[in-house]
């Protein structure tokens, strides 16, 4: 990659990995089966002493979009897992 900044020409080399190939490698890697999660999850932090219940979003499958896709999908597909 190259560019000009304040009249000077710069060239940069950087490593690039195709994101689609990377995701496919993750999905197809059988050694990751035990740590992969394909279903949506709702996580809550609860503290009964202080009457606190806070939602925790710490992974893509704990966010709203993944949840909405799961609950809106066809009921017959509900038990299908990768």
N, C-alpha and C positions, 0 to 999 in steps of 0.2 A: 504494500500500500504506500502511496506517496502523496504528498501535499505540500503546499507552499504556505509559509507563515512568516509574516513580516519581511517578505521579500526573499526569504531563504527557502530552498527546496529541501525537504526531508523525505527519507524513505524508511519505512518500517517493515520488519518481518515479524509475523506472529503465527503461532500455531492455531489451527482451526480444526474443529471437529464438527461434522454434520450433525445437527441436533436430532434429526430423525433417526439416523443410524445409531446414535447414542441411546435413544429411548428404546429402539428395537433390541439393542444388545441387553439392556436392563430387563426388558420384558421376557426375553428368551433365555436368560441366565437361570438355570434350574437351581443354582446354589443360593439364589436370593428368594426362593419360594417361601421360606419360613419367616422372612422379614418383610414381605410385600403385603400391602393391604389394598384391596381393590374396591371395597365397599365404603360408603360414607359412614362417618362416625360423629356423634355429638359428645364432646367432652365438657364436663363441668367441674369447677372448683367449688366445693361446698364446705362451709364452716357453720355448723349448727349453733355454736356458742354466740356468734355474732350475726346469725341469720343471713349469711352471705351465700349467694349462688351466682358465680360468674362463668360465662362461657369461655372456653379456651379454644383458640384456633392456632394450631401449631404445625399443621401439615395440610397439604391440598385437600385431602379427603375429610378434613374437619371443617371446611368452609361451607358457606351456604350453597354455592353453585353445584357442588358435587352432591350435596344432600337433595337439592331440588330435582336434579336429574334422576337420582335413585327413587325418590318417592313418586315421580311422575311417570316412570317407566312402566311398561306393560307388566302386569301382575304375573304372567306366566314366565317372565324372565327373572323373577325375583331371586330364585335359588341358583341361578347360574353364576359360577365363580371361575376365574382364570386359574 
